[in-house]
Amino acid sequence: MLHEKFHYKTLEELLDTAKQANGNIPVSDDLGVLFEKVDQNGIHFENRFAIQPMEGCDAADDGTPGELTTRRYERFAKSGAGLIWAEAVAILPEGRAKPHQLHMKDDNLDGFKRMVEQIKETSMKENGFAPVVIMQAAHSGRYSNPNGYSEPIIAYNNPLFEKDKPIDPARIITDDEIKRLEERYAWAAANAEKCGFDGVDIKSCHRYLLSEFLSAYDRPGEYGGSFENRTKLLRHAIKNAMDATGKDFIVTSRLNVYDGFPYPYGFGAKDGEGIIPDLTEGKKLIDILCDDLGVKMLDITIGNPYVNPHVNRPYDRGNYVPEEHPLFGLGRIMDCVTEIQKHRPDLLVVGSGFSYPRQFSARLAAGMIARGGCTVAGFGRMAFAYPDFIQDLKKTGELDPKKCCVACGECAKLLRAGQASGCVMRDNKLYRPHKD
């Protein structure tokens, strides 16, 4: 069954099509579960909603939150989400994805402190509680673009991405540089704690630098080849972050368990089996993070938004049309997240990928929680388009189709172009509105 545009007026229509497309879409009408409090592993959330990290590319010149950044997090704070997973913050100048990506430095911490204070004050005023706020500590790796043009820093050359234009091997990060980077994560975590964040995410997803190392099968030296070597940077960065912060500070990761590329170009697929997910190594890594390092929460995701964006953000608008039905892709996300949560019932798992089914998104989130597929449901694109979706759901029990994300991908296009990003369809204060 090939790709088709979203046209479903009822949940039954969507589920019938998902069945035909072999997409496993769990749903539930019991939306009350989404508003339950969570107390697990010493972590408390007022509900099971999370705002996922969505970059706005609108930092001030010094890397601190700009006017549009402040506006965005004000809207997120009013949403009523129990968890706000703040967007990528570069921890080194050369690791910025864009010139106006948020960038933490020794001399600009006050800007991040104000951001966290405003989030908590706004949510307390609007909702009666302060959300948990996580800072995503990031190095963009092969997607680094700190000065307005590509300046990649890679773990290894990847002909699947680079084809006949390989990146200069001189841009492969050295083992000595990696050791210095490991220490930088201790600096980032300590400063995040000083700024009032409740935790730090050692970002290892979507083929940014730490994520890329998980598939560095052919890289020589102590950070490539074996499973132990390929996971070393992530493990050391997390341990350093934990050692640099207090016992109640959360050290976590937004973690790719499946890249959507065949071995040896991707993590989470078995040699000789194409791109069929195999989460064996992902589960082994998570066991180490939990049992050896004491990680209590992970945000699970898949895919690469630059090369196979349909894998982690199913959509049906625009020029790029993948050779799979978006409901099949949506089912794959749900199955991957569920496999991790079932493997580690003790782990607080934040699920991803809930925005695509528009007005039926909350029922998907409730269905995932009901089947034990995740602990918290994370919304990214939906929060850009419809930041008050949680409030509407609480008041009416429904999401307004005229306010939902339509999975057009325009927010990502703005980000890739280095422009301030947001919803071009719904946010008419910033962007020219379009008809659905």
N, C-alpha and C positions, 0 to 999 in steps of 0.2 A: 504494500500500500504506500503510495507516494505522498509527498508533501501536499498539504492543503491549508488554506487560510482558516483562521479561527472564525467560526460562524455559529457557535452553539448557543442556543437560547435557553436550553435546560441542561441540568446536570446529567440527565439520562442520555441526552444526545452526545455529550462529551464522553461519557463512559462507554457507550456503544461504539463510538469511533475508536476510542482507546483500545478496546478489546480487539477490534479488527486490525489495529496497527500493532498489536502485541505489546501495548504499553500497560504496565502494571500500575494503576493509579488508585491508591487507597483513599477513600473519602469517609467522612462521618458527619452526621447532622448534629452531633453533640458538641457544639461550639464552646460550651462552658469549660471544657478542658483547657482551652487556650487561655482562660483567665485565672486558672489555678496558680497559686504560689508554688515556687520551687525552692526546696531546701535540700541540697544534696552536696556532699563532699565539702561542707563548710561554706558553700556558696548559696546566696539567697537571691531569688528574683521574685518580683511582685506578680509576674505573669509569665507565660511561655512565648511571648513575642520578642523577637530581636530585630533591630535594624542592622542590616549587613553593611560592611564597608564599601561605600560607593564614592569614588574619587570625584571631586568637583573641579580640580585644576584651577583653583581660584585663590590660592594663597597670596598674601602680600609679598612684596619684593624680598623681604627678609625671611620668607618661609613660614611665617606665622599665619594663623587663620585670618583671612581677609573679610571684607564686608559680606560677600556672598557666602563664604564659609559660615560665618556667624549666623546669617539668616537661615541657612540650611539646617544647622544643628539646633537652632531655636525651634524650627518646625518639627524636627525629630524629637526634641525634648517634650514638646506639647503632645506628641502622638500617644504617649502612655505606654510605650514599650518598656519592658522590664530590663532589657539589655540593649545598650547602644554600642555597637562595635564600630568605633570610629575608623575612618578611612586611612589609607597608607600614609605614613609619615616617614620620609626618607631620613636615614640616620647617618648618611655620608653624602657630601655634595655630588660626588660622581655617581651615586646610586639613585638619583632622582629620575623619575619617568618623564617629567616635563619641567620646564623652568618654574612653573607656578604650582608644582606639587608642594604640599606641606613638607617642611624640612626643619627638624629639630636641631638646634645648635646650643652651645654653651651660653650664648648671649641673647637668646630669644625665648627662654623658658616661660617668662611671664605671660606671653601671648597664649601659650597652651594652658597655663594655669587658669587664665580668665575664661577660656573656652569651656573647660570642665566645670568651673564654678557656675557659669551661666546655664549650662545644661542641667545641672542638679537643682539650681534655684528655680529655673523655669518649670521643670517637671514637678518639683515639690509644690509650687504654687498652683499648677494646673491639675495635678493628679494626686497630690498628697503623699508622694514618695519620690526619692531620688533613685534613678536607674543605676545599674552597674555600667560603668563606662570603660571600655577596653581601648588601648592605643595599639594600632597595627604598626609595628616597627619593620620597615621595608628597605630592601635593596632590589632595584629593578633589573639588575643583571643584563641580559641581552636586550632588554627593552629600555635601557637607560638612555635618557635624552635630556641631559641637564642644561644644555645651552641652546636648545631649539633645533638640534640635529642629532642623528643617531650616534651614540658613543657607547657601543655595547661592551659589557664585561661578561664573559661567558665561562661556563664550566668546561665546555668542549664544543667543537664544531659539530653541527647537526645538518647533514645534507638534506634531510627531509624538509627543513625550514629554509636553508640557504641555497639549495639546488646548485646552480652553476656560479654562484657568487659567494664563496665561502668567506666568513669573517676572518680577518687577519689573525693568525695564531698568537700574535703579540698581545691580543686582547683577551686571551685566556688567563683568568686569575691564577696566580701562583700559590703554591702551598703556604709560603710565608705570608702572603697577603691574606689568605684565608684565616690564618691564625690571628692576625691582627683584627680581622672582621669579627671573629668569635668574641674577642674582648669588647668590641664596640657594642655588642648586644647587652653586655653588663652595664655599660654606660647608658644605653637607651632605656633599659628597664629602671635603673636607679632614678633617672631624670623623669620618666613617666610617673613614678611613684611620688616624686617631689611635686609634680604638677597636679596631683590629685586624682589621676587615673586609678581605677581599681585593679587594673591588670594590664599586661602587655602581651600582644600577639607576636610571636616570632614567625613572621609571615613565610609560609612555605607552600605556596599554591600558584597555579596558573602559569607555570614555567618561568616565574621570576627566579632570582639566583638560587635561593635555597631549594626551591622545588626542582630546578634543573639538575642539581647535584644528585637527586634521588635516582636519576636515570643515567648517571655518568659511568656506564658499564665499561667503556673502553678508555677512560681517562687513566693515565699512569699516576703513580705516586700514592700517597696515603689518603687521598680523598676520592679515589675512583676504583672501579673494579668490583670488589666484594661488597656485600650488603653492609658490613660493618663500616667500610670506608665511605660508601656513598651516603650514609646517614650520619657521619661523624660531625659535619658542620652544624646540622640541625640539633643534634644531641648536645654538642658542646655549647652552642648558643643558648639553648634552653637552660642548661645547668648554670652557665655563667649569669644568666638573668635571675635565676632563683637565688644564687649565692649573693647577689648584689641587692636583694630586696627583702622586705619583711615577710614573716610567715603567713600573714593574711593577704598578701598581694598575690594576685592570680597571674601565673605565667602559663600561657596557652599558645596555640598555633591554629591559624587557618590552614588546613592541610589538604593537599591533593592526594587522594588515594588512587586516582586513575587519570591518566593524561589523555587517553583517546588516540594514542599513536602506537603502532606495532613495535615490539621489541626489535632492535635495541634503542629505539628513538623515544620511547615513552616508559613511564612508570605505571605499573598496574595492569600490564598485559603479558601473557606468557609467550615465550619463543615458539613460533610456528603456528600460532592461533590467531593471527591478525590483530584486530582491535577488540576482541572479546574481553571484558573486564576479568581480571584475576587479582583479587585483593590480598593474596597470601602475604606478600611482602608488606603491604600497608598495615595489615593486622599485626604482623610481627613487630613492625616499627612502633605501633601504638602500644603494644604490650610493654615494650622497653620504656617508652615515654611515661607510661602509667606506673609500672611496677618498679622500675629502677630510679626514675627521676621524680615521680610523684605528681605528674600532670593529672589534673582533675577534670578538665574541660577541653574539648576540641571542637572547632568549627570545620565540618567536613564538606569538601567540594571536589569537583572534577573538571577536566578539560582545560583549554587554553583559549581565552577570548580573542587572541590575535590570529590564530591559525584554524581552529575548529570551534568557533564561538557557539554553534548550535549545541555543543555537548554540555556546556554549563549554563547557557542562556537560550533555551529553545525559543524560536521566534518564527514568524511567518510573513514578515514584511520586508521590503527592501530588495536589493538586487541579488544578494547571495542566497541561493536556495540549496540546502543540503539534500543529500540523497537518502533522507529518512523522514518519517513523519514526526512532527514535533512532539506528539503524545508518546511515541516510542522513546524519544530522547528524554522526555520528562520522567517516564517510568524508569529509565536507566539511572537517572540521578537518585530517585527515591529508593531504588533497590540498592545502590552503592551505599548510601547513607544508612539504610536499614541494616545492611550486612555488618557495618561497623558497630552500630548500636547493639545489635543482637550478640555480636562477639564480645562486647564489653558493656553489659547492662549497668555496671557500676560507674561508667563514664558519663559525664554530662555532655551529650552530643547536641550541637547546634546544627540543624539541617539547612540545606540550601535549595534553591531552585523553585520556590513556591509562587513566583509572580506570574508565570505564563498563563495559567487558567483563569486570569482576570477575576470576575465576580465569584468564581468557584474556588478561589485560592484558599480561603479560610477553611473550607470543607476538606481540601487536600491536607492542609496543615493539621487539622483535627484528626483526620484519618491516619496520618503518619504517627502522631502521638498515641492514638488508640491502639495501633498495632505494635507499639514498642519500637518504632522506627527512628525516633529522635526524642530528645527531652524538650528542646526549644525549637521553634520554627523561625527561621531567619528570612527576612524580606529585604531585597535590595532595590531593584527597579521600581517595585510598587511604592516604596517609601519616597523615591524621587517624584513619582507622578501623583501620589495620593497620600501625603504624609499624615492625614487625619483618618486613615483607613481603620485603625484600631478603635478610635472614638466612634466612628459610624457603626462599626460592627457591634460595639457594646450597646449602643442606643437602639439599633434597629434589627440586629441579627443578620444583616445583609451588607454586602459591599455594592456600591453604586457603580454599575457598568460604565456610566459616563465619566467616572473619575478614575477608573482603574488604568494601570499600565497596559498598553496595547502591544508590547513586545516588538516595537519597531526598530530598536537598536540605535536610534538617533543619539541618545545620551552617550553611548560608547563612541560613536563617530566624532562627537564634539571633543571627547577626551583624547582620542587618538590624534586629533588635529591640534591639540594643545590649547583648546578654547575652554572657557568656563562651561562646565557640563551641568545638565539638568534635564528636565522633561520638556521637550519641544512641543508636545501635544497638550499638556495640562497646565504648565506654569506660564501663564500669559503675562506675568509681571516681568519675566526675563526673556522669554522666547516667543517668537511668532507662532500663534496657535495654528494647528492644522485640523482639517476635518478628518474624522475616523474613516 
